[in-house]
Every structure is written in structure tokens, then in C-alpha cells.
Amino acid sequence: MFRLTVRNHIMIAHSLPDAFFGPAQGLHGATLEIEATWRRRELGPHAVVMDIGAASEMLDAALEPLRYRNLDEHPAFEGRLSTTEAVAEHVARDIAGRFDTEGFAGLEILIRENPDAWVSYDLPFE
Ligand SMILES: Nc1nc2c(c(=O)[nH]1)N=C([C@H](O)[C@H](O)COP(=O)(O)OP(=O)(O)OP(=O)(O)O)CN2
């Protein structure tokens, strides 16, 4: 399996209004470091998984609507908790809508909350 990963980051604000989250029920900020990984079993016609510039642009385009936003007010998270897991799924599905998934095995979004904690969401295409 071949993999290509690009990285970017965003600053967001949000609250997680459920007693499960303790102090994070209140409005707080976070800097999320986000890695997007495209997977292919076989390389494409140019012997790459994907052009690195194209991958970076797709990740940036998916993150731009979230950057510096209060996710409590973002339509993508209306009626649901904007956990890091939910953000990862949202970013994966956004990126998946930006390219032809033919020939790709999957796309993984990994988000680091801090150096010691991260989550990921894997979107298979086959
Ligand atoms: N699985 C997840 N757990 C938590 C998330 C999340 O998105 N996914 N988010 C948060 C908070 O938003 C925040 O990032 C951290 O909150 P905090 O309570 O300060 O931190 P911890 O849970 O690490 O520590 P405690 O020991 O519970 O204070 C929280 N969890």
C-alpha cells in the first residue's frame, strides 16, 4: 500500500455541552494539527499517490471554512458535538468530494489535539 500525507493546522473555538466532557463543556479554543493521508494499492499514471501540491490544496480548502470559526455556530456541527472525532469525519468527507476516488483505497484524517493525544477517521473507497 502506498500512502501520501500532508499536514496543516487550524485554530478553532467550540464547546462540548455534555457533562461527559467536564470543563470542556464551556467555550474553549484549540489548535488542531491535521494530517490527511491518501492510500493507493497501485501508483497512479505518474508513479505517485497524488501530486503533493494538489493534496495540500485540497486539505487547505477543506480546512478554510473551519479556520478561526466557533464550531458551535458552524452548520456542519449543528445539533451534534464538534468533538475532534467529528471534525476528522467532516474533513474526510469534504476532501472526498474534491477528487475522483477511483483507484484510491482510502483517505485517513488524523487530528492531534496535543502532542500526547490524537484521533483519526478512516474513509475507505473500496
Ligand atoms: N475523545 C475525545 N475526548 C475529548 C475531546 C474530543 O474531541 N474527543 N475533547 C475534549 C476537549 O475539547 C478538550 O480538547 C480537552 O478537554 P479537557 O477536559 O481539558 O481535557 P482532558 O479530557 O484531556 O482532561 P481531563 O482530565 O478530563 O480534564 C476533551 N475530551
The ligand as a Gaussian input file, in Angstrom:
#p B3LYP/6-31G(d) Opt

LIG

0 1
 N      -12.313000      11.614000      22.554000
 C      -12.337000      12.950000      22.806000
 N      -12.191000      13.384000      24.047000
 C      -12.184000      14.718000      24.298000
 C      -12.348000      15.626000      23.251000
 C      -12.526000      15.134000      21.944000
 O      -12.691000      15.892000      20.968000
 N      -12.506000      13.796000      21.754000
 N      -12.295000      16.966000      23.507000
 C      -12.070000      17.445000      24.707000
 C      -11.948000      18.917000      24.903000
 O      -12.450000      19.613000      23.805000
 C      -10.528000      19.437000      25.163000
 O       -9.751000      19.215000      23.992000
 C       -9.833000      18.857000      26.311000
 O      -10.629000      18.969000      27.444000
 P      -10.130000      18.720000      28.901000
 O      -11.265000      18.234000      29.711000
 O       -9.414000      19.920000      29.383000
 O       -9.023000      17.623000      28.714000
 P       -8.907000      16.091000      29.031000
 O      -10.184000      15.338000      28.702000
 O       -7.691000      15.614000      28.321000
 O       -8.558000      16.055000      30.553000
 P       -9.381000      15.885000      31.891000
 O       -8.517000      15.013000      32.702000
 O      -10.712000      15.207000      31.531000
 O       -9.548000      17.256000      32.420000
 C      -11.984000      16.566000      25.871000
 N      -12.026000      15.171000      25.553000

